Amino acid sequence: STPVFPFLIVAAMVGKGKQRWMNTLRLFQVGPLLSVAATAGAASLEAPHRGHTRIENELEIDAVPGNTASSIDSESAVATNHSIHKTLECGIWLAPSAIEGAGLGMYAGRDFKEGEMMQEIGDLCIPIVDLKHHNANENHNFGPFLWDQYTWSASALDADQEGMHETNGASAGFGSTANSFLPLVNVEELSPHRNYAGLHRSKDPGAGAFSPYYDRGSEANRDIAAGEELYVSYGEEWFKGREYLGPIPLTHDFDKATKLFKKYTNLKRRVGHSMPASVFEDLWESFIKESAWKDSSRVFGSFHHNDEEEMALLEKLPSLKDLRIRQATRSQEWLEEHGTCADHIRGGDSTLPQAGHGAFATRDIPEGTIVAQVPLIHIIDRSRFNMYNLDEEDLPNKDAGRRPPQLMLNYCYGHIESTVLLCPYGPVVNLINHNQTETNVKIQWADPKRGNFMPHLLDDQLSSLHKDPTAKLAFQLIATRPIREGEEVFLDYGASWENAWQKHIKSWSPVDGASDYNNADELNEMLKNDLLDLPTEFERIEKELPSFQNVMLACNNYFSDDLWRADYYNGKLDDSLELHEKTKVEYLYCNILRKHKDQRTGDILYTVEARSDDDDRNFIWEAAPKSMLHFLDEPYGTDMFLQNAFRHDIRIPDEMFPEKWRNLSPDFVKESNQDGK
């Protein structure tokens, strides 16, 4: 209990014969300082442990923190170099993270104001649908799936409805590249838009060949100075579910640590004149640095206990957060030496028909410039992306026939003589399209000084890469000629890709019913603009009306709240239902039983039957407004699941591809067969 702390301090640090100091400590109430420390330590032991999205073995990869909070190094600590604060030509940089062991990080190349978007066009997001269920049909030990550590839950990307069981999404630009350190989060990530670039399954061979989840914006949630590392939030549950990372501080732990340190410095000011400085050093070391809670407390873990200068620096600054921001800030010269510019290109609608979205130069780019750094996630066996039709129990089943592989395949690099796929992430790099005649960039292996690239892996056997659960490969995109500002950036995907695409165009024909198809977004827009008449179930049966293809009607779950519904009927809420702009709306599947016109407003009101998936209960809601209704795509109903959707990996030039990775080459197969005899 708190009253015994003064005695413990004296016994441990002052010793016999120092009764005057003991009385002084009692007099100036050192107990509250230690009470804060004890509370901070004990509270951390009660943290629940539930996972969030990114899964296992993240310790040394790009997108996750290192062992502890103290892993942020002190290079450039308290930097005041004016070059940090001046506006740079490059708005965002990729460079080694300030978090030790975290690989690449993202840095602001100029000042950003609170509320400003970090990129003109946000991330492309690629759903990965029911992967484990499809993999269950393969007779392989695939090992860890590295993308798991870089993906977000489907709900964060508004892609919940794509699969039947477990859907994640690769936010393959900012979302996969920026690290997370909750006390320093300075960027908020938004939801993507769905954009099909005008393509329709009834007429376009490119339908289903690219992800419609587009422009997931990243917004500064406070003023950000040039040179600061950019951090996003993975959520507190993500860290609580990963004890092996150590006591990583959560959102408010720096505030608690600052409060603890302020109590300590206030004590020094009050009684420091009457006792040696070593007493206070021993006090901090015994009860904070070497505390029984030092390996479990996120508050104690907020301090860099091995940094001899930290306490002196903290006394000069308002808070621990201010110190950590300065330590995670880099100069322009440092970024130019160790990093690569990440905003030479931006997203937009491609100039190529059928291509969907594309990448465009944000400035004039001289020949030979590194247009982008391209970190890579390795997949040892491409059959991991195989997908199958669903059986009667809505499970992927090999016996039910194959469907096109995961959409991610179209964004990955491969080679005809290997099962290996290298999947890129980084701002905009997944939007660069193929064009053999107007190519203006090429790929090459990255400079290891500028990114998380380990060249020795190119000389190792595939078994070494298979055992490595971290991302240690990278390309660079190099301008092969001058590229004008606004010009689309093109890469040659290789002859086999070109041949496959030409064959696809010639043989393509629309799937049955394609001309009658509208996706959920189109139907919702029609509903909003009174261009869609929704029949009741009885009208549908009586008039033999066709059902909507690949979509389901749902009801806004706000309406299930009795108080909310009463406020709506009493005119206290408007008809938009847009109550919380950043709160995800939940929906229940529903049917329209009746409809009638409101005599007062002239609006059509509906009586609906809503079904809850959680407990199989049905609800009847009367006089529901049109804005409560919403269309959702059926699982496996969008274009990416079409049986005639194009799939092909981007091909790595033969001269670049490692010999030891060619596990499908005739020589390798022959040698393997001989070894197996």
KEMIBA-42973 format. One line per 3 residues: number of its first residue (from 1); for each residue x, y, z of C-alpha. Coordinates in steps of 0.5 Angstrom, whole numbers, plus 500, padded with zeros to 3 digits. Each point is the difference from the previous one (the first is absolute). Layout:
<rs>
NUM) X Y Z ~ ... $
</rs>
This chain:
<rs>
1) 500 500 500 ~ 502 507 499 ~ 502 502 507 $
4) 506 495 500 ~ 503 503 494 ~ 504 505 504 $
7) 503 495 505 ~ 502 496 494 ~ 503 505 496 $
10) 505 502 506 ~ 501 493 502 ~ 502 498 493 $
13) 504 507 498 ~ 501 504 506 ~ 502 495 505 $
16) 501 501 507 ~ 503 506 503 ~ 496 504 495 $
19) 493 501 504 ~ 500 507 498 ~ 499 499 493 $
22) 495 494 502 ~ 496 506 503 ~ 501 504 495 $
25) 497 495 495 ~ 494 499 504 ~ 499 507 501 $
28) 500 502 493 ~ 495 494 498 ~ 504 496 495 $
31) 495 495 501 ~ 495 503 495 ~ 506 499 495 $
34) 501 492 501 ~ 492 500 501 ~ 500 502 492 $
37) 506 495 499 ~ 496 494 503 ~ 494 502 497 $
40) 503 500 493 ~ 503 493 501 ~ 495 497 503 $
43) 495 502 495 ~ 504 498 494 ~ 499 493 503 $
46) 493 499 499 ~ 500 502 492 ~ 496 495 496 $
49) 503 496 494 ~ 496 500 494 ~ 502 501 493 $
52) 498 505 495 ~ 502 499 493 ~ 508 499 498 $
55) 502 493 502 ~ 506 497 503 ~ 508 501 499 $
58) 500 507 499 ~ 506 502 505 ~ 505 502 494 $
61) 495 501 494 ~ 499 507 497 ~ 493 501 503 $
64) 501 499 507 ~ 503 503 506 ~ 507 497 503 $
67) 500 496 507 ~ 499 506 505 ~ 498 507 500 $
70) 508 501 501 ~ 501 498 493 ~ 499 507 497 $
73) 507 502 499 ~ 503 507 503 ~ 503 502 493 $
76) 498 507 498 ~ 497 501 507 ~ 498 507 502 $
79) 502 502 493 ~ 499 507 498 ~ 504 500 493 $
82) 496 505 496 ~ 500 496 494 ~ 495 495 504 $
85) 495 505 500 ~ 500 503 493 ~ 496 498 494 $
88) 503 494 496 ~ 499 498 493 ~ 498 493 502 $
91) 494 500 504 ~ 500 493 503 ~ 507 496 501 $
94) 501 492 501 ~ 506 499 505 ~ 502 496 506 $
97) 495 501 505 ~ 502 503 507 ~ 497 494 503 $
100) 506 495 501 ~ 499 494 496 ~ 494 502 496 $
103) 503 501 494 ~ 497 505 495 ~ 496 506 503 $
106) 497 506 496 ~ 502 507 502 ~ 497 507 498 $
109) 504 504 495 ~ 496 506 501 ~ 496 503 505 $
112) 492 498 501 ~ 495 503 503 ~ 495 497 504 $
115) 494 497 496 ~ 504 500 493 ~ 501 494 496 $
118) 506 497 500 ~ 500 497 493 ~ 495 503 494 $
121) 497 493 499 ~ 501 495 505 ~ 501 493 501 $
124) 498 494 495 ~ 497 495 504 ~ 500 492 498 $
127) 495 495 504 ~ 503 494 502 ~ 494 495 500 $
130) 499 494 504 ~ 507 498 499 ~ 501 495 506 $
133) 493 496 497 ~ 503 500 493 ~ 507 498 502 $
136) 497 494 504 ~ 499 497 493 ~ 507 500 499 $
139) 505 494 502 ~ 505 505 502 ~ 504 503 506 $
142) 500 507 498 ~ 503 502 506 ~ 498 508 503 $
145) 497 504 495 ~ 504 507 501 ~ 494 504 497 $
148) 496 499 507 ~ 505 505 503 ~ 498 505 495 $
151) 493 499 499 ~ 494 504 503 ~ 493 497 502 $
154) 495 500 495 ~ 496 505 504 ~ 505 505 500 $
157) 500 500 492 ~ 492 499 500 ~ 501 493 496 $
160) 497 496 505 ~ 495 497 495 ~ 505 498 495 $
163) 501 493 504 ~ 496 495 504 ~ 505 498 505 $
166) 506 505 501 ~ 502 506 496 ~ 506 504 501 $
169) 503 506 496 ~ 507 502 498 ~ 500 508 500 $
172) 506 499 495 ~ 502 507 501 ~ 500 504 506 $
175) 497 495 504 ~ 505 495 499 ~ 506 504 501 $
178) 499 505 506 ~ 502 497 506 ~ 495 501 507 $
181) 503 503 506 ~ 493 502 504 ~ 503 506 504 $
184) 502 503 494 ~ 495 499 495 ~ 499 506 495 $
187) 497 497 494 ~ 492 497 500 ~ 498 495 494 $
190) 494 501 497 ~ 495 495 497 ~ 501 499 492 $
193) 495 501 495 ~ 498 495 495 ~ 502 502 493 $
196) 499 495 494 ~ 503 506 495 ~ 494 499 495 $
199) 501 493 499 ~ 494 495 500 ~ 500 493 499 $
202) 495 500 494 ~ 505 503 496 ~ 507 500 503 $
205) 505 495 500 ~ 504 504 505 ~ 494 499 505 $
208) 502 496 506 ~ 508 501 499 ~ 501 506 504 $
211) 498 502 507 ~ 494 505 501 ~ 502 501 507 $
214) 504 507 498 ~ 502 506 503 ~ 500 499 508 $
217) 502 506 502 ~ 505 502 506 ~ 499 506 504 $
220) 505 504 504 ~ 496 500 507 ~ 505 506 503 $
223) 505 505 497 ~ 506 495 497 ~ 507 504 499 $
226) 504 498 495 ~ 505 494 502 ~ 495 497 505 $
229) 499 492 499 ~ 493 499 498 ~ 496 495 505 $
232) 493 497 499 ~ 496 496 505 ~ 499 493 500 $
235) 496 500 506 ~ 501 499 507 ~ 498 492 500 $
238) 505 499 494 ~ 505 501 506 ~ 497 497 505 $
241) 499 494 497 ~ 508 499 498 ~ 503 500 507 $
244) 507 497 497 ~ 501 507 497 ~ 501 503 507 $
247) 496 505 504 ~ 499 505 494 ~ 497 506 502 $
250) 493 501 499 ~ 496 507 498 ~ 500 503 507 $
253) 506 497 503 ~ 505 506 498 ~ 495 505 504 $
256) 501 495 506 ~ 507 499 499 ~ 501 508 500 $
259) 496 501 506 ~ 504 495 504 ~ 506 504 498 $
262) 497 506 501 ~ 499 498 508 ~ 507 497 500 $
265) 503 507 498 ~ 495 504 504 ~ 503 496 506 $
268) 507 502 498 ~ 499 507 500 ~ 497 500 507 $
271) 505 496 503 ~ 506 500 496 ~ 504 505 503 $
274) 500 496 507 ~ 503 493 497 ~ 504 498 495 $
277) 498 499 492 ~ 502 492 501 ~ 494 499 505 $
280) 495 502 494 ~ 504 496 495 ~ 499 494 505 $
283) 493 502 501 ~ 499 499 492 ~ 504 494 499 $
286) 497 496 506 ~ 493 502 499 ~ 499 501 492 $
289) 506 498 496 ~ 501 493 504 ~ 493 500 503 $
292) 496 493 500 ~ 496 502 495 ~ 505 502 495 $
295) 499 495 495 ~ 492 500 500 ~ 498 507 501 $
298) 499 504 494 ~ 501 507 504 ~ 507 498 502 $
301) 501 497 494 ~ 499 507 497 ~ 507 502 502 $
304) 507 499 497 ~ 503 497 506 ~ 507 499 497 $
307) 500 507 497 ~ 504 504 505 ~ 498 507 497 $
310) 493 499 500 ~ 498 502 507 ~ 504 507 499 $
313) 496 501 493 ~ 494 498 503 ~ 501 506 505 $
316) 500 505 495 ~ 494 498 496 ~ 493 500 501 $
319) 498 492 500 ~ 503 494 498 ~ 496 500 493 $
322) 504 506 498 ~ 507 497 501 ~ 498 494 496 $
325) 497 504 495 ~ 507 503 499 ~ 503 494 501 $
328) 496 497 494 ~ 502 506 495 ~ 505 500 495 $
331) 503 506 496 ~ 500 501 493 ~ 507 498 499 $
334) 499 493 504 ~ 494 498 495 ~ 503 502 494 $
337) 506 495 502 ~ 496 495 503 ~ 493 500 497 $
340) 496 500 493 ~ 495 505 498 ~ 493 497 501 $
343) 496 505 496 ~ 503 501 493 ~ 493 496 498 $
346) 493 501 501 ~ 494 496 499 ~ 494 501 495 $
349) 496 497 494 ~ 505 497 495 ~ 500 502 493 $
352) 500 493 498 ~ 493 497 498 ~ 498 494 505 $
355) 506 502 505 ~ 496 503 505 ~ 505 504 504 $
358) 507 503 499 ~ 506 503 502 ~ 502 507 498 $
361) 506 505 501 ~ 499 505 505 ~ 506 504 497 $
364) 505 500 495 ~ 504 494 501 ~ 507 499 497 $
367) 503 494 497 ~ 503 495 505 ~ 496 503 506 $
370) 498 495 505 ~ 492 501 498 ~ 498 496 506 $
373) 503 495 505 ~ 496 493 500 ~ 500 496 506 $
376) 498 493 499 ~ 496 494 504 ~ 502 493 498 $
379) 496 495 498 ~ 503 493 499 ~ 495 496 497 $
382) 495 504 495 ~ 495 494 501 ~ 498 504 507 $
385) 496 504 496 ~ 496 495 496 ~ 492 501 501 $
388) 495 495 500 ~ 492 500 499 ~ 496 499 506 $
391) 496 494 502 ~ 493 499 503 ~ 503 502 507 $
394) 503 507 497 ~ 507 497 501 ~ 505 500 494 $
397) 501 493 497 ~ 505 497 495 ~ 494 496 498 $
400) 496 506 498 ~ 505 502 495 ~ 505 506 500 $
403) 499 507 499 ~ 505 506 498 ~ 505 500 506 $
406) 501 506 505 ~ 500 507 497 ~ 506 501 503 $
409) 504 496 495 ~ 499 505 495 ~ 504 505 504 $
412) 506 495 501 ~ 506 499 497 ~ 502 493 497 $
415) 504 495 496 ~ 498 495 495 ~ 505 495 503 $
418) 498 501 507 ~ 495 500 505 ~ 502 506 504 $
421) 496 506 500 ~ 502 507 502 ~ 495 505 502 $
424) 501 507 500 ~ 498 505 505 ~ 501 508 501 $
427) 497 506 498 ~ 497 500 493 ~ 504 494 497 $
430) 495 495 499 ~ 496 505 495 ~ 506 500 495 $
433) 497 497 494 ~ 503 496 494 ~ 502 503 493 $
436) 505 497 496 ~ 500 506 495 ~ 500 505 505 $
439) 504 497 506 ~ 504 506 504 ~ 502 496 506 $
442) 504 493 501 ~ 501 496 507 ~ 506 498 503 $
445) 502 498 507 ~ 501 505 505 ~ 506 504 503 $
448) 500 496 507 ~ 503 507 503 ~ 493 503 498 $
451) 495 495 503 ~ 498 493 503 ~ 504 496 494 $
454) 505 494 502 ~ 503 498 494 ~ 503 494 502 $
457) 493 497 500 ~ 501 500 492 ~ 506 495 501 $
460) 496 495 505 ~ 496 494 499 ~ 492 501 500 $
463) 500 496 506 ~ 504 506 504 ~ 494 505 497 $
466) 495 495 502 ~ 502 500 507 ~ 501 508 501 $
469) 494 503 502 ~ 502 507 499 ~ 500 505 494 $
472) 507 501 498 ~ 499 500 492 ~ 499 507 496 $
475) 500 503 493 ~ 501 507 497 ~ 497 503 495 $
478) 505 503 495 ~ 498 506 495 ~ 502 497 493 $
481) 499 507 497 ~ 498 507 502 ~ 493 500 503 $
484) 495 506 499 ~ 496 502 506 ~ 493 497 499 $
487) 503 495 495 ~ 497 493 502 ~ 506 495 502 $
490) 500 493 497 ~ 504 494 501 ~ 501 494 495 $
493) 497 494 504 ~ 503 495 495 ~ 498 496 493 $
496) 497 495 504 ~ 495 505 503 ~ 499 504 494 $
499) 498 493 496 ~ 496 498 506 ~ 496 506 500 $
502) 499 500 492 ~ 497 493 500 ~ 496 502 506 $
505) 497 506 496 ~ 499 496 494 ~ 496 494 503 $
508) 496 504 505 ~ 493 500 500 ~ 495 503 506 $
511) 497 495 505 ~ 493 498 500 ~ 496 506 503 $
514) 505 505 499 ~ 496 505 497 ~ 495 500 506 $
517) 505 501 505 ~ 501 506 504 ~ 505 500 506 $
520) 497 503 507 ~ 503 507 499 ~ 497 501 494 $
523) 493 497 503 ~ 501 505 506 ~ 501 506 496 $
526) 494 498 496 ~ 496 499 507 ~ 503 507 502 $
529) 498 504 494 ~ 493 497 500 ~ 501 496 493 $
532) 499 493 503 ~ 493 497 502 ~ 501 495 506 $
535) 494 495 499 ~ 497 496 506 ~ 501 492 501 $
538) 493 499 498 ~ 501 505 493 ~ 506 496 498 $
541) 496 493 501 ~ 494 503 497 ~ 503 503 494 $
544) 506 495 499 ~ 505 506 501 ~ 507 498 499 $
547) 505 500 506 ~ 506 505 501 ~ 506 496 497 $
550) 506 499 505 ~ 497 505 505 ~ 496 500 507 $
553) 495 505 503 ~ 502 502 507 ~ 497 505 505 $
556) 504 505 504 ~ 501 497 507 ~ 499 507 504 $
559) 493 499 498 ~ 500 494 505 ~ 501 505 506 $
562) 493 501 503 ~ 502 507 503 ~ 504 502 493 $
565) 493 498 496 ~ 496 504 505 ~ 504 506 499 $
568) 500 499 492 ~ 492 500 501 ~ 500 506 504 $
571) 504 504 495 ~ 506 501 504 ~ 504 496 495 $
574) 501 502 492 ~ 499 494 495 ~ 507 499 498 $
577) 502 496 506 ~ 507 503 500 ~ 501 500 507 $
580) 507 499 501 ~ 504 501 494 ~ 506 496 502 $
583) 496 494 503 ~ 499 494 496 ~ 493 498 499 $
586) 497 493 501 ~ 495 497 496 ~ 495 495 501 $
589) 497 496 494 ~ 493 501 498 ~ 494 500 496 $
592) 495 505 498 ~ 493 497 502 ~ 496 506 499 $
595) 500 508 498 ~ 496 506 500 ~ 500 507 499 $
598) 501 505 506 ~ 494 505 499 ~ 504 505 504 $
601) 506 500 496 ~ 499 496 494 ~ 506 495 501 $
604) 499 493 499 ~ 501 496 507 ~ 501 493 500 $
607) 498 494 505 ~ 506 496 500 ~ 502 493 503 $
610) 507 500 502 ~ 505 494 502 ~ 505 500 505 $
613) 506 495 499 ~ 502 500 507 ~ 494 496 503 $
616) 496 499 494 ~ 494 504 502 ~ 496 504 496 $
619) 497 507 501 ~ 494 504 497 ~ 501 508 499 $
622) 495 504 498 ~ 500 507 496 ~ 507 499 499 $
625) 503 506 495 ~ 503 498 493 ~ 507 502 503 $
628) 500 495 505 ~ 501 495 494 ~ 506 498 497 $
631) 503 495 495 ~ 506 496 502 ~ 504 495 495 $
634) 499 493 501 ~ 506 496 502 ~ 504 498 494 $
637) 495 504 496 ~ 505 506 497 ~ 504 500 494 $
640) 506 498 503 ~ 497 493 501 ~ 497 499 492 $
643) 502 494 497 ~ 503 504 494 ~ 504 505 504 $
646) 507 500 498 ~ 506 498 504 ~ 507 500 499 $
649) 506 502 504 ~ 505 505 498 ~ 506 497 497 $
652) 507 502 503 ~ 506 500 494 ~ 503 494 499 $
655) 507 503 502 ~ 498 502 506 ~ 497 494 503 $
658) 504 496 505 ~ 503 493 497 ~ 498 496 507 $
661) 493 503 500 ~ 498 496 493 ~ 497 494 503 $
664) 496 499 494 ~ 505 500 495 ~ 502 493 496 $
667) 506 500 504 ~ 498 501 507 ~ 494 495 498 $
670) 505 495 498 ~ 505 500 505 ~ 494 500 505 $
673) 497 494 497 ~ 507 497 501 ~ 501 501 507 $
676) 493 497 501 ~ 502 494 497 $
</rs>
